[in-house]
Amino acid sequence: MKNSKYTKIAVIIMVILFVIVSMLGCTVQHNHSHHNSKKMPPGQAKKISGEKSAKSHAHGHR
């Protein structure tokens, strides 16, 4: 009877540890496309975004 009690506690602890490790293993990947748009000409950025004007992508118009 005592063995099954300890087994249940051990299983619960292992499940909790597994959940914690799984959550810590998740990483958020950030999209760094704004760094790439600085190197891209305004006309090319306009084509990708689908806007009609490249003015918002030009260096002096941000």
ABEGO torsion letter per residue (X at the ends): XAAAAAAAAAAAAAAAAAAAAAAAABBBBBBAAAAAAAABBAAAAAAAAGBABAAAABAAAX
